[in-house]
Amino acid sequence: MPPREHGGRGRHAFEPAKLVAGLVLLAAGVVALLASAGAVEPGPGPRLLPAVLLGLCAAGVVGAVSYGVRRRRARHRTRRGLPGGGEPPGAQG
């Protein structure tokens, strides 16, 4: 098994974009389930698909911002000579 990143503690990097995408899809699933059970009337027309697409776009924006923050922190660490190198987490392919 290859050595773990992020200090070798056996943890993975926190990825907020995956959290946002998961919450969006979970909410869409709950709304669809409640609508099919007749407990909730989602409104006129199919509004669930645009809501899911907007939520996934928001997840993409969150992912881009978090990637930029990680790159900036890695550059800052490299300049200061701190451990962790200049590579952002997950950049090793």
C-alpha distance (Angstrom), angle and dihedral (degrees) to the residues before:
residue distance angle dihedral
M1 . . .
P2 3.81 . .
P3 3.79 118.6 .
R4 3.78 115.2 -88.8
E5 3.76 121.8 -109.4
H6 3.80 125.6 -131.6
G7 3.77 100.1 52.7
G8 3.81 98.3 -39.0
R9 3.78 93.3 -89.0
G10 3.79 93.6 129.1
R11 3.80 93.1 -109.6
H12 3.75 129.0 125.9
A13 3.78 127.4 -135.4
F14 3.78 117.1 -86.8
E15 3.79 108.2 -112.0
P16 3.80 110.4 -167.7
A17 3.82 92.9 -173.0
K18 3.79 90.7 64.2
L19 3.79 89.9 48.9
V20 3.81 92.1 51.9
A21 3.81 92.7 45.8
G22 3.80 91.4 48.7
L23 3.79 92.9 49.5
V24 3.81 91.5 48.5
L25 3.79 92.8 51.1
L26 3.80 92.0 43.6
A27 3.80 91.0 52.2
A28 3.81 91.1 48.0
G29 3.79 90.3 50.7
V30 3.80 92.3 50.0
V31 3.81 91.9 48.9
A32 3.82 91.4 48.4
L33 3.80 91.1 48.3
L34 3.80 93.0 49.1
A35 3.82 91.4 45.8
S36 3.80 92.0 51.8
A37 3.80 90.2 49.2
G38 3.81 90.0 51.5
A39 3.79 93.5 -121.2
V40 3.82 94.5 116.0
E41 3.78 131.5 33.3
P42 3.83 104.9 -147.6
G43 3.81 92.5 -160.8
P44 3.76 136.3 -106.6
G45 3.78 117.2 -31.2
P46 3.77 129.7 2.7
R47 3.81 102.9 -53.2
L48 3.77 97.5 156.2
L49 3.82 97.4 78.4
P50 3.83 96.2 53.6
A51 3.80 89.9 45.7
V52 3.80 90.7 52.8
L53 3.80 91.6 47.1
L54 3.80 92.0 50.1
G55 3.80 90.4 47.9
L56 3.78 92.0 51.1
C57 3.81 89.9 48.7
A58 3.80 87.8 53.0
A59 3.82 88.5 51.3
G60 3.81 88.8 52.9
V61 3.79 91.3 52.3
V62 3.81 90.7 48.6
G63 3.80 89.6 49.8
A64 3.79 92.7 50.7
V65 3.80 92.2 48.9
S66 3.81 93.6 47.6
Y67 3.81 90.3 48.1
G68 3.79 90.0 52.8
V69 3.79 91.6 48.9
R70 3.80 91.6 50.8
R71 3.80 92.0 49.3
R72 3.79 91.1 49.0
R73 3.81 91.9 50.0
A74 3.80 91.2 48.5
R75 3.81 91.2 51.4
H76 3.79 89.9 48.2
R77 3.81 91.1 51.3
T78 3.78 91.6 49.0
R79 3.79 91.9 52.3
R80 3.79 91.9 49.3
G81 3.80 93.2 44.7
L82 3.78 94.8 -119.8
P83 3.80 122.5 154.1
G84 3.76 116.3 -95.3
G85 3.78 97.2 69.1
G86 3.74 126.3 -131.4
E87 3.79 96.6 -68.3
P88 3.79 118.7 104.2
P89 3.82 114.7 -126.7
G90 3.78 112.1 -81.5
A91 3.81 94.4 18.5
Q92 3.77 93.0 115.6
G93 3.77 107.6 96.3
